[in-house]
């Protein structure tokens, strides 16, 4: 069994955006998955049966979070220009 606890510390609005993007995928369980907790930070607990599944879950998380972050920055830049 492979496990990891990821803690993301960012602005509250960005943490909420991460949470909202990751929440729908939380329900999918196979050889690996994750659970989310949003408080003052975002806690992601990853569990997987094997190394390949663990890598797949982490890759999926990082990919989704990267998209959220890129769009977050674009929105923030747009607000500054107004």
PyMOL Python script that loads the backbone (N, CA, C, O; Angstrom):
from pymol import cmd

cmd.read_pdbstr("""\
ATOM      1  N   UNK A   1       0.844  -1.180   0.000  1.00  0.00           N
ATOM      2  CA  UNK A   1       0.000   0.000   0.000  1.00  0.00           C
ATOM      3  C   UNK A   1       0.889   1.243   0.000  1.00  0.00           C
ATOM      4  O   UNK A   1       1.846   1.334   0.768  1.00  0.00           O
ATOM      5  N   UNK A   2       0.566   2.171  -0.849  1.00  0.00           N
ATOM      6  CA  UNK A   2       1.272   3.449  -0.936  1.00  0.00           C
ATOM      7  C   UNK A   2       0.333   4.546  -0.462  1.00  0.00           C
ATOM      8  O   UNK A   2      -0.835   4.581  -0.852  1.00  0.00           O
ATOM      9  N   UNK A   3       0.837   5.439   0.375  1.00  0.00           N
ATOM     10  CA  UNK A   3       0.034   6.556   0.852  1.00  0.00           C
ATOM     11  C   UNK A   3       0.879   7.825   0.882  1.00  0.00           C
ATOM     12  O   UNK A   3       2.104   7.783   0.997  1.00  0.00           O
ATOM     13  N   UNK A   4       0.186   8.944   0.774  1.00  0.00           N
ATOM     14  CA  UNK A   4       0.850  10.246   0.890  1.00  0.00           C
ATOM     15  C   UNK A   4      -0.168  11.250   1.400  1.00  0.00           C
ATOM     16  O   UNK A   4      -1.361  11.151   1.112  1.00  0.00           O
ATOM     17  N   UNK A   5       0.315  12.202   2.150  1.00  0.00           N
ATOM     18  CA  UNK A   5      -0.517  13.309   2.618  1.00  0.00           C
ATOM     19  C   UNK A   5       0.082  14.586   2.050  1.00  0.00           C
ATOM     20  O   UNK A   5       1.212  14.952   2.375  1.00  0.00           O
ATOM     21  N   UNK A   6      -0.677  15.257   1.204  1.00  0.00           N
ATOM     22  CA  UNK A   6      -0.242  16.504   0.591  1.00  0.00           C
ATOM     23  C   UNK A   6      -0.992  17.650   1.263  1.00  0.00           C
ATOM     24  O   UNK A   6      -2.209  17.581   1.431  1.00  0.00           O
ATOM     25  N   UNK A   7      -0.280  18.689   1.641  1.00  0.00           N
ATOM     26  CA  UNK A   7      -0.905  19.861   2.250  1.00  0.00           C
ATOM     27  C   UNK A   7      -0.561  21.067   1.387  1.00  0.00           C
ATOM     28  O   UNK A   7       0.608  21.387   1.175  1.00  0.00           O
ATOM     29  N   UNK A   8      -1.608  21.732   0.894  1.00  0.00           N
ATOM     30  CA  UNK A   8      -1.432  22.901   0.042  1.00  0.00           C
ATOM     31  C   UNK A   8      -1.836  24.133   0.842  1.00  0.00           C
ATOM     32  O   UNK A   8      -2.946  24.207   1.369  1.00  0.00           O
ATOM     33  N   UNK A   9      -0.931  25.092   0.924  1.00  0.00           N
ATOM     34  CA  UNK A   9      -1.183  26.336   1.637  1.00  0.00           C
ATOM     35  C   UNK A   9      -1.159  27.471   0.623  1.00  0.00           C
ATOM     36  O   UNK A   9      -0.123  27.757   0.022  1.00  0.00           O
ATOM     37  N   UNK A  10      -2.295  28.107   0.441  1.00  0.00           N
ATOM     38  CA  UNK A  10      -2.450  29.186  -0.541  1.00  0.00           C
ATOM     39  C   UNK A  10      -3.564  30.103  -0.088  1.00  0.00           C
ATOM     40  O   UNK A  10      -4.110  29.944   1.004  1.00  0.00           O
ATOM     41  N   UNK A  11      -3.905  31.082  -0.947  1.00  0.00           N
ATOM     42  CA  UNK A  11      -5.048  31.950  -0.680  1.00  0.00           C
ATOM     43  C   UNK A  11      -6.307  31.094  -0.580  1.00  0.00           C
ATOM     44  O   UNK A  11      -6.436  30.080  -1.268  1.00  0.00           O
ATOM     45  N   UNK A  12      -7.220  31.506   0.271  1.00  0.00           N
ATOM     46  CA  UNK A  12      -8.441  30.735   0.504  1.00  0.00           C
ATOM     47  C   UNK A  12      -9.229  30.510  -0.800  1.00  0.00           C
ATOM     48  O   UNK A  12      -9.743  29.416  -1.036  1.00  0.00           O
ATOM     49  N   UNK A  13      -9.321  31.544  -1.637  1.00  0.00           N
ATOM     50  CA  UNK A  13     -10.072  31.412  -2.887  1.00  0.00           C
ATOM     51  C   UNK A  13      -9.429  30.406  -3.839  1.00  0.00           C
ATOM     52  O   UNK A  13     -10.131  29.654  -4.515  1.00  0.00           O
ATOM     53  N   UNK A  14      -8.110  30.389  -3.895  1.00  0.00           N
ATOM     54  CA  UNK A  14      -7.417  29.428  -4.747  1.00  0.00           C
ATOM     55  C   UNK A  14      -7.574  28.013  -4.198  1.00  0.00           C
ATOM     56  O   UNK A  14      -7.755  27.068  -4.965  1.00  0.00           O
ATOM     57  N   UNK A  15      -7.505  27.862  -2.886  1.00  0.00           N
ATOM     58  CA  UNK A  15      -7.725  26.537  -2.284  1.00  0.00           C
ATOM     59  C   UNK A  15      -9.117  26.018  -2.609  1.00  0.00           C
ATOM     60  O   UNK A  15      -9.289  24.831  -2.889  1.00  0.00           O
ATOM     61  N   UNK A  16     -10.107  26.897  -2.575  1.00  0.00           N
ATOM     62  CA  UNK A  16     -11.489  26.515  -2.899  1.00  0.00           C
ATOM     63  C   UNK A  16     -11.583  26.100  -4.363  1.00  0.00           C
ATOM     64  O   UNK A  16     -12.296  25.153  -4.694  1.00  0.00           O
ATOM     65  N   UNK A  17     -10.869  26.800  -5.241  1.00  0.00           N
ATOM     66  CA  UNK A  17     -10.861  26.434  -6.662  1.00  0.00           C
ATOM     67  C   UNK A  17     -10.234  25.054  -6.865  1.00  0.00           C
ATOM     68  O   UNK A  17     -10.751  24.246  -7.636  1.00  0.00           O
ATOM     69  N   UNK A  18      -9.120  24.780  -6.176  1.00  0.00           N
ATOM     70  CA  UNK A  18      -8.514  23.443  -6.235  1.00  0.00           C
ATOM     71  C   UNK A  18      -9.513  22.390  -5.748  1.00  0.00           C
ATOM     72  O   UNK A  18      -9.721  21.365  -6.397  1.00  0.00           O
ATOM     73  N   UNK A  19     -10.118  22.659  -4.606  1.00  0.00           N
ATOM     74  CA  UNK A  19     -11.065  21.724  -4.006  1.00  0.00           C
ATOM     75  C   UNK A  19     -12.207  21.423  -4.979  1.00  0.00           C
ATOM     76  O   UNK A  19     -12.549  20.261  -5.198  1.00  0.00           O
ATOM     77  N   UNK A  20     -12.795  22.470  -5.562  1.00  0.00           N
ATOM     78  CA  UNK A  20     -13.918  22.292  -6.477  1.00  0.00           C
ATOM     79  C   UNK A  20     -13.516  21.497  -7.723  1.00  0.00           C
ATOM     80  O   UNK A  20     -14.311  20.714  -8.242  1.00  0.00           O
ATOM     81  N   UNK A  21     -12.297  21.694  -8.198  1.00  0.00           N
ATOM     82  CA  UNK A  21     -11.830  20.972  -9.383  1.00  0.00           C
ATOM     83  C   UNK A  21     -11.541  19.501  -9.076  1.00  0.00           C
ATOM     84  O   UNK A  21     -11.775  18.632  -9.916  1.00  0.00           O
ATOM     85  N   UNK A  22     -11.039  19.228  -7.889  1.00  0.00           N
ATOM     86  CA  UNK A  22     -10.641  17.861  -7.530  1.00  0.00           C
ATOM     87  C   UNK A  22     -11.781  17.026  -6.956  1.00  0.00           C
ATOM     88  O   UNK A  22     -11.748  15.798  -7.033  1.00  0.00           O
ATOM     89  N   UNK A  23     -12.780  17.676  -6.386  1.00  0.00           N
ATOM     90  CA  UNK A  23     -13.856  16.972  -5.680  1.00  0.00           C
ATOM     91  C   UNK A  23     -14.575  15.923  -6.539  1.00  0.00           C
ATOM     92  O   UNK A  23     -14.793  14.812  -6.056  1.00  0.00           O
ATOM     93  N   UNK A  24     -14.955  16.225  -7.799  1.00  0.00           N
ATOM     94  CA  UNK A  24     -15.687  15.211  -8.582  1.00  0.00           C
ATOM     95  C   UNK A  24     -14.900  13.916  -8.795  1.00  0.00           C
ATOM     96  O   UNK A  24     -15.491  12.838  -8.856  1.00  0.00           O
ATOM     97  N   UNK A  25     -13.594  14.012  -8.905  1.00  0.00           N
ATOM     98  CA  UNK A  25     -12.763  12.831  -9.134  1.00  0.00           C
ATOM     99  C   UNK A  25     -12.527  12.023  -7.856  1.00  0.00           C
ATOM    100  O   UNK A  25     -12.089  10.875  -7.918  1.00  0.00           O
ATOM    101  N   UNK A  26     -12.812  12.616  -6.718  1.00  0.00           N
ATOM    102  CA  UNK A  26     -12.583  11.949  -5.435  1.00  0.00           C
ATOM    103  C   UNK A  26     -13.407  10.665  -5.320  1.00  0.00           C
ATOM    104  O   UNK A  26     -12.980   9.711  -4.670  1.00  0.00           O
ATOM    105  N   UNK A  27     -14.560  10.638  -5.935  1.00  0.00           N
ATOM    106  CA  UNK A  27     -15.463   9.490  -5.824  1.00  0.00           C
ATOM    107  C   UNK A  27     -14.958   8.250  -6.567  1.00  0.00           C
ATOM    108  O   UNK A  27     -15.351   7.131  -6.240  1.00  0.00           O
ATOM    109  N   UNK A  28     -14.093   8.443  -7.558  1.00  0.00           N
ATOM    110  CA  UNK A  28     -13.599   7.316  -8.339  1.00  0.00           C
ATOM    111  C   UNK A  28     -12.554   6.539  -7.541  1.00  0.00           C
ATOM    112  O   UNK A  28     -11.530   7.081  -7.126  1.00  0.00           O
ATOM    113  N   UNK A  29     -12.837   5.280  -7.346  1.00  0.00           N
ATOM    114  CA  UNK A  29     -11.900   4.408  -6.638  1.00  0.00           C
ATOM    115  C   UNK A  29     -11.581   3.222  -7.537  1.00  0.00           C
ATOM    116  O   UNK A  29     -12.473   2.633  -8.147  1.00  0.00           O
ATOM    117  N   UNK A  30     -10.366   2.897  -7.607  1.00  0.00           N
ATOM    118  CA  UNK A  30      -9.909   1.732  -8.356  1.00  0.00           C
ATOM    119  C   UNK A  30      -8.745   1.181  -7.561  1.00  0.00           C
ATOM    120  O   UNK A  30      -8.888   0.816  -6.394  1.00  0.00           O
ATOM    121  N   UNK A  31      -7.594   1.125  -8.204  1.00  0.00           N
ATOM    122  CA  UNK A  31      -6.385   0.717  -7.489  1.00  0.00           C
ATOM    123  C   UNK A  31      -5.821   1.856  -6.666  1.00  0.00           C
ATOM    124  O   UNK A  31      -4.956   1.648  -5.815  1.00  0.00           O
ATOM    125  N   UNK A  32      -6.316   3.077  -6.922  1.00  0.00           N
ATOM    126  CA  UNK A  32      -5.838   4.239  -6.185  1.00  0.00           C
ATOM    127  C   UNK A  32      -6.893   5.327  -6.160  1.00  0.00           C
ATOM    128  O   UNK A  32      -7.819   5.337  -6.972  1.00  0.00           O
ATOM    129  N   UNK A  33      -6.740   6.238  -5.220  1.00  0.00           N
ATOM    130  CA  UNK A  33      -7.675   7.351  -5.115  1.00  0.00           C
ATOM    131  C   UNK A  33      -7.193   8.340  -4.076  1.00  0.00           C
ATOM    132  O   UNK A  33      -6.080   8.233  -3.562  1.00  0.00           O
ATOM    133  N   UNK A  34      -8.051   9.308  -3.773  1.00  0.00           N
ATOM    134  CA  UNK A  34      -7.691  10.323  -2.790  1.00  0.00           C
ATOM    135  C   UNK A  34      -8.930  10.868  -2.094  1.00  0.00           C
ATOM    136  O   UNK A  34     -10.053  10.732  -2.580  1.00  0.00           O
ATOM    137  N   UNK A  35      -8.695  11.482  -0.952  1.00  0.00           N
ATOM    138  CA  UNK A  35      -9.739  12.191  -0.225  1.00  0.00           C
ATOM    139  C   UNK A  35      -9.257  13.612   0.030  1.00  0.00           C
ATOM    140  O   UNK A  35      -8.056  13.869   0.114  1.00  0.00           O
ATOM    141  N   UNK A  36     -10.203  14.524   0.152  1.00  0.00           N
ATOM    142  CA  UNK A  36      -9.906  15.940   0.332  1.00  0.00           C
ATOM    143  C   UNK A  36     -10.477  16.466   1.634  1.00  0.00           C
ATOM    144  O   UNK A  36     -11.537  16.028   2.082  1.00  0.00           O
ATOM    145  N   UNK A  37      -9.766  17.414   2.242  1.00  0.00           N
ATOM    146  CA  UNK A  37     -10.257  18.154   3.400  1.00  0.00           C
ATOM    147  C   UNK A  37      -9.848  19.608   3.199  1.00  0.00           C
ATOM    148  O   UNK A  37      -8.671  19.912   3.005  1.00  0.00           O
ATOM    149  N   UNK A  38     -10.825  20.496   3.248  1.00  0.00           N
ATOM    150  CA  UNK A  38     -10.542  21.921   3.083  1.00  0.00           C
ATOM    151  C   UNK A  38     -10.842  22.637   4.383  1.00  0.00           C
ATOM    152  O   UNK A  38     -11.982  22.659   4.849  1.00  0.00           O
ATOM    153  N   UNK A  39      -9.812  23.218   4.959  1.00  0.00           N
ATOM    154  CA  UNK A  39      -9.942  24.025   6.171  1.00  0.00           C
ATOM    155  C   UNK A  39      -9.114  25.283   5.940  1.00  0.00           C
ATOM    156  O   UNK A  39      -9.405  26.039   5.014  1.00  0.00           O
ATOM    157  N   UNK A  40      -8.107  25.525   6.742  1.00  0.00           N
ATOM    158  CA  UNK A  40      -7.209  26.654   6.519  1.00  0.00           C
ATOM    159  C   UNK A  40      -6.237  26.365   5.380  1.00  0.00           C
ATOM    160  O   UNK A  40      -5.631  27.274   4.813  1.00  0.00           O
ATOM    161  N   UNK A  41      -6.103  25.080   5.055  1.00  0.00           N
ATOM    162  CA  UNK A  41      -5.302  24.643   3.924  1.00  0.00           C
ATOM    163  C   UNK A  41      -6.055  23.496   3.259  1.00  0.00           C
ATOM    164  O   UNK A  41      -7.100  23.069   3.749  1.00  0.00           O
ATOM    165  N   UNK A  42      -5.533  23.006   2.161  1.00  0.00           N
ATOM    166  CA  UNK A  42      -6.147  21.874   1.469  1.00  0.00           C
ATOM    167  C   UNK A  42      -5.310  20.639   1.739  1.00  0.00           C
ATOM    168  O   UNK A  42      -4.124  20.592   1.413  1.00  0.00           O
ATOM    169  N   UNK A  43      -5.936  19.647   2.333  1.00  0.00           N
ATOM    170  CA  UNK A  43      -5.255  18.385   2.638  1.00  0.00           C
ATOM    171  C   UNK A  43      -5.752  17.325   1.664  1.00  0.00           C
ATOM    172  O   UNK A  43      -6.955  17.108   1.521  1.00  0.00           O
ATOM    173  N   UNK A  44      -4.808  16.669   1.000  1.00  0.00           N
ATOM    174  CA  UNK A  44      -5.120  15.606   0.050  1.00  0.00           C
ATOM    175  C   UNK A  44      -4.436  14.333   0.538  1.00  0.00           C
ATOM    176  O   UNK A  44      -3.211  14.282   0.649  1.00  0.00           O
ATOM    177  N   UNK A  45      -5.228  13.316   0.827  1.00  0.00           N
ATOM    178  CA  UNK A  45      -4.699  12.022   1.271  1.00  0.00           C
ATOM    179  C   UNK A  45      -4.817  11.029   0.124  1.00  0.00           C
ATOM    180  O   UNK A  45      -5.918  10.707  -0.322  1.00  0.00           O
ATOM    181  N   UNK A  46      -3.680  10.552  -0.346  1.00  0.00           N
ATOM    182  CA  UNK A  46      -3.613   9.641  -1.486  1.00  0.00           C
ATOM    183  C   UNK A  46      -3.362   8.228  -0.986  1.00  0.00           C
ATOM    184  O   UNK A  46      -2.517   8.004  -0.120  1.00  0.00           O
ATOM    185  N   UNK A  47      -4.105   7.279  -1.538  1.00  0.00           N
ATOM    186  CA  UNK A  47      -3.917   5.860  -1.239  1.00  0.00           C
ATOM    187  C   UNK A  47      -3.881   5.094  -2.556  1.00  0.00           C
ATOM    188  O   UNK A  47      -4.673   5.371  -3.457  1.00  0.00           O
ATOM    189  N   UNK A  48      -2.970   4.137  -2.672  1.00  0.00           N
ATOM    190  CA  UNK A  48      -2.889   3.318  -3.883  1.00  0.00           C
ATOM    191  C   UNK A  48      -2.379   1.932  -3.525  1.00  0.00           C
ATOM    192  O   UNK A  48      -1.636   1.751  -2.561  1.00  0.00           O
ATOM    193  N   UNK A  49      -2.794   0.967  -4.318  1.00  0.00           N
ATOM    194  CA  UNK A  49      -2.397  -0.420  -4.076  1.00  0.00           C
ATOM    195  C   UNK A  49      -0.979  -0.712  -4.552  1.00  0.00           C
ATOM    196  O   UNK A  49      -0.307  -1.590  -4.011  1.00  0.00           O
ATOM    197  N   UNK A  50      -0.527   0.021  -5.561  1.00  0.00           N
ATOM    198  CA  UNK A  50       0.801  -0.246  -6.114  1.00  0.00           C
ATOM    199  C   UNK A  50       1.419   1.055  -6.618  1.00  0.00           C
ATOM    200  O   UNK A  50       0.754   2.089  -6.675  1.00  0.00           O
ATOM    201  N   UNK A  51       2.686   0.992  -6.978  1.00  0.00           N
ATOM    202  CA  UNK A  51       3.428   2.182  -7.392  1.00  0.00           C
ATOM    203  C   UNK A  51       2.866   2.807  -8.666  1.00  0.00           C
ATOM    204  O   UNK A  51       2.840   4.031  -8.793  1.00  0.00           O
ATOM    205  N   UNK A  52       2.424   1.996  -9.593  1.00  0.00           N
ATOM    206  CA  UNK A  52       1.873   2.515 -10.845  1.00  0.00           C
ATOM    207  C   UNK A  52       0.586   3.298 -10.594  1.00  0.00           C
ATOM    208  O   UNK A  52       0.393   4.381 -11.147  1.00  0.00           O
ATOM    209  N   UNK A  53      -0.278   2.754  -9.771  1.00  0.00           N
ATOM    210  CA  UNK A  53      -1.530   3.446  -9.425  1.00  0.00           C
ATOM    211  C   UNK A  53      -1.239   4.718  -8.642  1.00  0.00           C
ATOM    212  O   UNK A  53      -1.896   5.739  -8.845  1.00  0.00           O
ATOM    213  N   UNK A  54      -0.265   4.661  -7.755  1.00  0.00           N
ATOM    214  CA  UNK A  54       0.118   5.845  -6.972  1.00  0.00           C
ATOM    215  C   UNK A  54       0.587   6.962  -7.899  1.00  0.00           C
ATOM    216  O   UNK A  54       0.172   8.113  -7.767  1.00  0.00           O
ATOM    217  N   UNK A  55       1.449   6.604  -8.831  1.00  0.00           N
ATOM    218  CA  UNK A  55       1.951   7.600  -9.784  1.00  0.00           C
ATOM    219  C   UNK A  55       0.808   8.177 -10.612  1.00  0.00           C
ATOM    220  O   UNK A  55       0.783   9.381 -10.867  1.00  0.00           O
ATOM    221  N   UNK A  56      -0.126   7.350 -11.032  1.00  0.00           N
ATOM    222  CA  UNK A  56      -1.263   7.819 -11.831  1.00  0.00           C
ATOM    223  C   UNK A  56      -2.117   8.819 -11.049  1.00  0.00           C
ATOM    224  O   UNK A  56      -2.542   9.836 -11.598  1.00  0.00           O
ATOM    225  N   UNK A  57      -2.365   8.536  -9.779  1.00  0.00           N
ATOM    226  CA  UNK A  57      -3.167   9.448  -8.955  1.00  0.00           C
ATOM    227  C   UNK A  57      -2.440  10.774  -8.774  1.00  0.00           C
ATOM    228  O   UNK A  57      -3.040  11.837  -8.935  1.00  0.00           O
ATOM    229  N   UNK A  58      -1.167  10.722  -8.444  1.00  0.00           N
ATOM    230  CA  UNK A  58      -0.386  11.945  -8.243  1.00  0.00           C
ATOM    231  C   UNK A  58      -0.327  12.763  -9.537  1.00  0.00           C
ATOM    232  O   UNK A  58      -0.479  13.984  -9.507  1.00  0.00           O
ATOM    233  N   UNK A  59      -0.107  12.098 -10.664  1.00  0.00           N
ATOM    234  CA  UNK A  59      -0.052  12.784 -11.954  1.00  0.00           C
ATOM    235  C   UNK A  59      -1.383  13.463 -12.265  1.00  0.00           C
ATOM    236  O   UNK A  59      -1.408  14.596 -12.746  1.00  0.00           O
ATOM    237  N   UNK A  60      -2.480  12.778 -11.992  1.00  0.00           N
ATOM    238  CA  UNK A  60      -3.803  13.349 -12.221  1.00  0.00           C
ATOM    239  C   UNK A  60      -4.030  14.584 -11.344  1.00  0.00           C
ATOM    240  O   UNK A  60      -4.520  15.611 -11.815  1.00  0.00           O
ATOM    241  N   UNK A  61      -3.670  14.470 -10.077  1.00  0.00           N
ATOM    242  CA  UNK A  61      -3.818  15.602  -9.147  1.00  0.00           C
ATOM    243  C   UNK A  61      -3.006  16.813  -9.607  1.00  0.00           C
ATOM    244  O   UNK A  61      -3.523  17.928  -9.666  1.00  0.00           O
ATOM    245  N   UNK A  62      -1.751  16.586  -9.925  1.00  0.00           N
ATOM    246  CA  UNK A  62      -0.866  17.681 -10.317  1.00  0.00           C
ATOM    247  C   UNK A  62      -1.348  18.312 -11.630  1.00  0.00           C
ATOM    248  O   UNK A  62      -1.290  19.532 -11.786  1.00  0.00           O
ATOM    249  N   UNK A  63      -1.815  17.503 -12.556  1.00  0.00           N
ATOM    250  CA  UNK A  63      -2.323  18.037 -13.817  1.00  0.00           C
ATOM    251  C   UNK A  63      -3.535  18.927 -13.618  1.00  0.00           C
ATOM    252  O   UNK A  63      -3.596  20.024 -14.174  1.00  0.00           O
ATOM    253  N   UNK A  64      -4.502  18.470 -12.830  1.00  0.00           N
ATOM    254  CA  UNK A  64      -5.687  19.280 -12.561  1.00  0.00           C
ATOM    255  C   UNK A  64      -5.340  20.551 -11.807  1.00  0.00           C
ATOM    256  O   UNK A  64      -5.864  21.623 -12.111  1.00  0.00           O
ATOM    257  N   UNK A  65      -4.468  20.434 -10.834  1.00  0.00           N
ATOM    258  CA  UNK A  65      -4.079  21.608 -10.058  1.00  0.00           C
ATOM    259  C   UNK A  65      -3.320  22.614 -10.917  1.00  0.00           C
ATOM    260  O   UNK A  65      -3.454  23.821 -10.719  1.00  0.00           O
ATOM    261  N   UNK A  66      -2.532  22.131 -11.860  1.00  0.00           N
ATOM    262  CA  UNK A  66      -1.806  23.018 -12.761  1.00  0.00           C
ATOM    263  C   UNK A  66      -2.770  23.826 -13.621  1.00  0.00           C
ATOM    264  O   UNK A  66      -2.575  25.025 -13.820  1.00  0.00           O
ATOM    265  N   UNK A  67      -3.812  23.169 -14.131  1.00  0.00           N
ATOM    266  CA  UNK A  67      -4.823  23.877 -14.926  1.00  0.00           C
ATOM    267  C   UNK A  67      -5.536  24.938 -14.097  1.00  0.00           C
ATOM    268  O   UNK A  67      -5.758  26.055 -14.565  1.00  0.00           O
ATOM    269  N   UNK A  68      -5.889  24.588 -12.877  1.00  0.00           N
ATOM    270  CA  UNK A  68      -6.551  25.552 -11.992  1.00  0.00           C
ATOM    271  C   UNK A  68      -5.634  26.747 -11.746  1.00  0.00           C
ATOM    272  O   UNK A  68      -6.071  27.895 -11.831  1.00  0.00           O
ATOM    273  N   UNK A  69      -4.374  26.481 -11.444  1.00  0.00           N
ATOM    274  CA  UNK A  69      -3.435  27.560 -11.144  1.00  0.00           C
ATOM    275  C   UNK A  69      -3.233  28.487 -12.345  1.00  0.00           C
ATOM    276  O   UNK A  69      -3.201  29.707 -12.185  1.00  0.00           O
ATOM    277  N   UNK A  70      -3.096  27.918 -13.547  1.00  0.00           N
ATOM    278  CA  UNK A  70      -2.911  28.734 -14.747  1.00  0.00           C
ATOM    279  C   UNK A  70      -4.121  29.641 -14.974  1.00  0.00           C
ATOM    280  O   UNK A  70      -3.962  30.827 -15.263  1.00  0.00           O
ATOM    281  N   UNK A  71      -5.317  29.091 -14.845  1.00  0.00           N
ATOM    282  CA  UNK A  71      -6.521  29.889 -15.029  1.00  0.00           C
ATOM    283  C   UNK A  71      -6.700  30.901 -13.918  1.00  0.00           C
ATOM    284  O   UNK A  71      -7.177  32.010 -14.161  1.00  0.00           O
ATOM    285  N   UNK A  72      -6.328  30.542 -12.714  1.00  0.00           N
ATOM    286  CA  UNK A  72      -6.398  31.451 -11.573  1.00  0.00           C
ATOM    287  C   UNK A  72      -5.526  32.685 -11.834  1.00  0.00           C
ATOM    288  O   UNK A  72      -5.942  33.818 -11.588  1.00  0.00           O
ATOM    289  N   UNK A  73      -4.325  32.447 -12.330  1.00  0.00           N
ATOM    290  CA  UNK A  73      -3.415  33.557 -12.621  1.00  0.00           C
ATOM    291  C   UNK A  73      -3.978  34.456 -13.721  1.00  0.00           C
ATOM    292  O   UNK A  73      -3.860  35.679 -13.645  1.00  0.00           O
ATOM    293  N   UNK A  74      -4.587  33.854 -14.742  1.00  0.00           N
ATOM    294  CA  UNK A  74      -5.185  34.649 -15.817  1.00  0.00           C
ATOM    295  C   UNK A  74      -6.324  35.515 -15.287  1.00  0.00           C
ATOM    296  O   UNK A  74      -6.445  36.682 -15.660  1.00  0.00           O
ATOM    297  N   UNK A  75      -7.141  34.957 -14.438  1.00  0.00           N
ATOM    298  CA  UNK A  75      -8.245  35.719 -13.847  1.00  0.00           C
ATOM    299  C   UNK A  75      -7.697  36.852 -12.993  1.00  0.00           C
ATOM    300  O   UNK A  75      -8.176  37.984 -13.072  1.00  0.00           O
ATOM    301  N   UNK A  76      -6.704  36.551 -12.182  1.00  0.00           N
ATOM    302  CA  UNK A  76      -6.096  37.578 -11.318  1.00  0.00           C
ATOM    303  C   UNK A  76      -5.457  38.693 -12.146  1.00  0.00           C
ATOM    304  O   UNK A  76      -5.594  39.869 -11.811  1.00  0.00           O
ATOM    305  N   UNK A  77      -4.764  38.332 -13.221  1.00  0.00           N
ATOM    306  CA  UNK A  77      -4.147  39.332 -14.090  1.00  0.00           C
ATOM    307  C   UNK A  77      -5.212  40.204 -14.747  1.00  0.00           C
ATOM    308  O   UNK A  77      -5.029  41.413 -14.889  1.00  0.00           O
ATOM    309  N   UNK A  78      -6.321  39.591 -15.147  1.00  0.00           N
ATOM    310  CA  UNK A  78      -7.420  40.343 -15.749  1.00  0.00           C
ATOM    311  C   UNK A  78      -8.032  41.326 -14.780  1.00  0.00           C
ATOM    312  O   UNK A  78      -8.410  42.429 -15.177  1.00  0.00           O
ATOM    313  N   UNK A  79      -8.140  40.952 -13.509  1.00  0.00           N
ATOM    314  CA  UNK A  79      -8.705  41.838 -12.492  1.00  0.00           C
ATOM    315  C   UNK A  79      -7.773  43.029 -12.239  1.00  0.00           C
ATOM    316  O   UNK A  79      -8.245  44.133 -11.966  1.00  0.00           O
ATOM    317  N   UNK A  80      -6.478  42.816 -12.327  1.00  0.00           N
ATOM    318  CA  UNK A  80      -5.502  43.896 -12.091  1.00  0.00           C
ATOM    319  C   UNK A  80      -5.553  44.933 -13.206  1.00  0.00           C
ATOM    320  O   UNK A  80      -5.298  46.114 -12.967  1.00  0.00           O
ATOM    321  N   UNK A  81      -5.878  44.504 -14.417  1.00  0.00           N
ATOM    322  CA  UNK A  81      -5.885  45.405 -15.574  1.00  0.00           C
ATOM    323  C   UNK A  81      -7.110  46.324 -15.581  1.00  0.00           C
ATOM    324  O   UNK A  81      -7.097  47.359 -16.247  1.00  0.00           O
ATOM    325  N   UNK A  82      -8.136  45.969 -14.870  1.00  0.00           N
ATOM    326  CA  UNK A  82      -9.365  46.774 -14.879  1.00  0.00           C
ATOM    327  C   UNK A  82      -9.219  48.055 -14.157  1.00  0.00           C
ATOM    328  O   UNK A  82     -10.169  48.834 -14.082  1.00  0.00           O
TER     329      UNK A  82
END
""", "prot")
cmd.dss("prot")
cmd.show_as("cartoon", "prot")
cmd.util.cbc("prot")
cmd.orient("prot")
